[in-house]
Structure formats: C-alpha cells, structure tokens
C-alpha cells in the first residue's frame, strides 16, 4: 500500500466531478473519467492555496469535488468483507463515516503534487448498457515505466461512482480488508471503529 499511496492520490484526484449533468446522462464511464479528471487537475494546477500545500483548502477540494463520486457504502462493505454482516446498522454507519474521514486524511496530504502527470485512457470493454464496469488507465512518467490504474465503477442515479481503485495490481479495498480483518480479530467491530476514530483524530498511526 505504501509503495502505491501517491498513485492512489492521483487516482482519487481523477474521480472529481463524476456526477452526471442531464446533458451528459449517456456519457460512458471512460469518457467521464477522461473529461472529469482533466477538469479537476486544472483546479489543482490553478489554485494557489492547493499549490502552497494549504491542507484546509486541499481537504475542501477533496470533500467537494472528489468524494461525492465514490460509493462509500459499497467500498466500506467490501473492505470489511464478511465482517460487514457482523456489524449492526449503527456500526455500519460509523464505519462508513470513519473510513471516509480516514481517506480524506490519508490522501489529501499529497494532492498538491499532481500538476504535470499525464494519463493514457484505454478503450472501455463493456456492454453499452452495463452498470458495473472497469475503466483502465495508465499514469505516464518520463523515464519510468507507466503505472496502471483501474477503476471499478458502478452507475447510480447520481452518475458513475467508484467503489475500488486498483493501482499496479494493488486493490485499495483489499489492502484495507486485510488491515480491518486483523483489527476485528483482536478487538471486534467496535475496536476497529475506535481505531479508525483515533487515527482520524491524529492520535493513532496512519
């Protein structure tokens, strides 16, 4: 996870503005990724507070432009695996909230560095009416091998939303699932919630 964390940041940045406007209701998932990632990166390049590393402003951008376009309930349930069904509704609600906050805290810190990255967008291989697709892209780096980023996406009434990101074959959901499973074995679901809350308050390791 640590090896690819910076690319998860870039992948999350590319999720901005996915919510479809009425005129774009028929837009394919890959077209949405291409259009919207370019729009968000323009903000990153142009906003002086983001470029200065203003964490409050960066978190505002992440909260307003990126995270409304992630299916956090599905992402959290996948990260929990079979332990999701062992959590009661209130625990599930807390887990979604704390996991969302953790991702804001973890990934907003490196967002300002994404000014000159370039993405190669692969043709979408999916049926025209598919509601669950994988959008494949590559981050191109001068003098280095490209890094593959795949988005697992589902179409909702609000537009396309991501529920997992796979960077260089490493799944964000799977990595957190391993971590969450170990914590649940030790302290149960409530223990995991307390651990996430502590991290989000800055009193636990990230």
C-alpha positions as CSV (number, residue, x, y, z in Angstrom):
1,X,0.0,0.0,0.0
2,X,2.7,2.5,0.9
3,X,4.5,1.9,-2.4
4,X,1.5,3.0,-4.4
5,X,0.0,5.5,-2.0
6,X,0.9,8.5,-4.1
7,X,-0.8,6.9,-7.1
8,X,-3.9,6.2,-5.1
9,X,-3.9,10.0,-4.5
10,X,-3.7,10.6,-8.3
11,X,-6.4,8.1,-8.9
12,X,-8.7,9.7,-6.3
13,X,-8.0,13.1,-7.9
14,X,-9.2,11.7,-11.2
15,X,-12.6,11.0,-9.6
16,X,-13.7,14.6,-9.4
17,X,-17.0,15.8,-11.0
18,X,-18.3,12.3,-11.9
19,X,-21.9,13.3,-11.1
20,X,-23.5,13.5,-14.5
21,X,-25.2,16.6,-15.7
22,X,-28.5,16.0,-17.6
23,X,-26.8,16.6,-21.0
24,X,-24.1,14.0,-20.1
25,X,-26.5,11.3,-18.9
26,X,-25.5,9.0,-21.7
27,X,-21.8,9.5,-21.2
28,X,-19.7,6.4,-20.9
29,X,-17.7,5.7,-17.8
30,X,-14.3,6.0,-19.6
31,X,-15.4,9.3,-21.2
32,X,-16.4,10.6,-17.8
33,X,-13.0,9.7,-16.3
34,X,-11.2,11.5,-19.1
35,X,-13.3,14.6,-19.0
36,X,-13.6,15.0,-15.3
37,X,-10.0,14.1,-14.4
38,X,-8.8,16.9,-16.7
39,X,-11.2,19.4,-15.1
40,X,-10.1,18.6,-11.6
41,X,-6.4,18.7,-12.4
42,X,-7.0,22.2,-13.9
43,X,-8.2,23.3,-10.5
44,X,-5.2,21.6,-8.8
45,X,-2.8,23.4,-11.1
46,X,-4.5,26.8,-10.8
47,X,-5.5,27.1,-7.1
48,X,-2.7,28.9,-5.3
49,X,-3.7,27.5,-1.9
50,X,-3.5,23.9,-3.2
51,X,-0.1,24.6,-4.7
52,X,1.0,26.1,-1.4
53,X,0.0,23.0,0.4
54,X,-2.8,24.5,2.4
55,X,-4.3,21.4,3.9
56,X,-7.6,23.0,4.8
57,X,-8.1,24.1,1.2
58,X,-7.0,20.7,-0.1
59,X,-9.5,18.9,2.1
60,X,-12.2,21.2,0.9
61,X,-11.4,20.3,-2.7
62,X,-11.3,16.6,-1.9
63,X,-14.6,16.8,0.1
64,X,-16.4,18.9,-2.5
65,X,-15.1,17.6,-5.8
66,X,-13.8,14.0,-5.3
67,X,-15.6,12.1,-2.5
68,X,-19.2,12.7,-3.6
69,X,-18.3,10.5,-6.5
70,X,-17.3,7.4,-4.5
71,X,-19.7,4.8,-3.4
72,X,-18.5,4.7,0.2
73,X,-21.1,2.2,1.4
74,X,-20.1,-0.3,-1.1
75,X,-16.4,0.4,-0.7
76,X,-16.6,0.1,3.1
77,X,-18.6,-3.2,2.9
78,X,-16.1,-4.6,0.5
79,X,-13.2,-3.5,2.8
80,X,-15.0,-5.2,5.7
81,X,-15.6,-8.4,3.7
82,X,-17.7,-11.0,5.6
83,X,-17.3,-8.9,8.8
84,X,-19.7,-6.4,7.3
85,X,-22.7,-8.6,8.1
86,X,-21.5,-9.0,11.7
87,X,-21.8,-5.2,12.2
88,X,-25.2,-3.8,13.2
89,X,-26.7,-0.8,11.2
90,X,-25.3,1.8,13.7
91,X,-21.8,0.2,13.5
92,X,-22.0,0.1,9.7
93,X,-22.9,3.8,9.6
94,X,-20.0,4.6,11.9
95,X,-17.6,2.5,9.8
96,X,-18.6,4.3,6.6
97,X,-18.1,7.7,8.3
98,X,-14.8,6.9,9.8
99,X,-13.5,5.2,6.6
100,X,-14.4,8.2,4.6
101,X,-12.7,10.5,7.0
102,X,-9.6,8.3,7.0
103,X,-9.3,8.5,3.2
104,X,-9.7,12.3,3.3
105,X,-6.9,12.5,5.9
106,X,-4.6,10.0,4.3
107,X,-4.8,11.1,0.7
108,X,-5.4,14.9,0.8
109,X,-1.9,15.5,2.0
110,X,-0.2,14.6,-1.3
111,X,-2.8,16.1,-3.7
112,X,-0.8,19.3,-4.4
113,X,2.0,17.5,-6.2
114,X,-0.3,16.4,-9.1
115,X,0.3,19.2,-11.7
116,X,2.2,17.6,-14.6
117,X,1.1,14.0,-14.6
118,X,-0.4,12.6,-17.8
119,X,-2.9,9.8,-18.2
120,X,-3.5,7.4,-21.0
121,X,-7.1,6.3,-21.2
122,X,-7.7,2.7,-22.5
123,X,-10.8,1.8,-24.6
124,X,-13.7,0.7,-22.4
125,X,-14.6,-3.0,-22.8
126,X,-18.2,-3.3,-21.7
127,X,-21.7,-3.8,-23.0
128,X,-23.5,-0.5,-23.9
129,X,-26.0,-0.9,-21.0
130,X,-23.6,-2.2,-18.4
131,X,-24.0,-0.7,-15.0
132,X,-20.7,-2.1,-13.5
133,X,-17.5,-1.6,-15.4
134,X,-13.7,-1.3,-15.1
135,X,-12.1,1.8,-16.5
136,X,-8.4,1.2,-17.3
137,X,-5.9,4.0,-17.4
138,X,-2.1,4.5,-17.1
139,X,-0.1,7.2,-15.5
140,X,2.7,8.2,-17.8
141,X,6.0,9.1,-16.1
142,X,9.0,10.5,-18.0
143,X,11.9,8.0,-17.9
144,X,9.9,5.5,-15.9
145,X,7.5,2.7,-16.5
146,X,3.9,3.6,-16.6
147,X,1.6,2.7,-13.7
148,X,-1.7,1.1,-14.4
149,X,-4.7,2.4,-12.6
150,X,-8.1,0.6,-12.9
151,X,-11.4,2.0,-11.6
152,X,-14.2,-0.4,-10.6
153,X,-17.3,1.7,-11.2
154,X,-21.0,1.4,-10.8
155,X,-23.7,3.5,-12.4
156,X,-26.1,5.0,-9.9
157,X,-29.0,7.5,-10.2
158,X,-26.4,10.2,-9.4
159,X,-24.0,9.1,-12.1
160,X,-20.9,6.9,-12.2
161,X,-19.3,6.2,-8.8
162,X,-16.1,4.3,-8.0
163,X,-16.1,1.5,-5.3
164,X,-12.5,0.3,-5.7
165,X,-9.2,1.5,-7.2
166,X,-6.5,-0.9,-8.4
167,X,-3.0,0.6,-8.8
168,X,-0.4,-1.6,-10.3
169,X,-2.5,-4.6,-9.4
170,X,-2.9,-3.5,-5.8
171,X,-6.5,-3.0,-4.7
172,X,-7.3,-0.2,-2.2
173,X,-10.2,-2.3,-0.9
174,X,-8.2,-5.5,-0.5
175,X,-5.4,-3.7,1.4
176,X,-7.8,-2.2,3.9
177,X,-9.7,-5.5,4.2
178,X,-6.5,-7.3,5.4
179,X,-5.9,-4.5,8.0
180,X,-9.6,-4.4,9.1
181,X,-9.8,-8.1,9.5
182,X,-6.8,-8.2,11.8
183,X,-8.1,-5.4,14.0
184,X,-11.6,-7.1,14.2
185,X,-9.9,-10.4,15.3
186,X,-8.2,-8.5,18.1
187,X,-10.9,-6.1,19.3
188,X,-14.1,-6.7,17.4
189,X,-16.1,-4.3,15.2
190,X,-16.2,-1.7,18.0
191,X,-12.5,-1.9,18.4
192,X,-12.0,-1.2,14.7
193,X,-14.3,1.8,14.9
194,X,-12.3,3.1,17.8
195,X,-9.0,2.6,16.0
196,X,-10.3,4.5,12.9
197,X,-11.6,7.3,15.1
198,X,-8.3,7.6,16.9
199,X,-6.4,7.8,13.5
200,X,-8.8,10.4,12.3
201,X,-8.2,12.5,15.4
202,X,-4.5,12.2,14.9
203,X,-3.9,10.0,18.0
204,X,-3.2,6.8,16.1
205,X,-0.8,5.8,13.4
206,X,-1.9,6.2,9.8
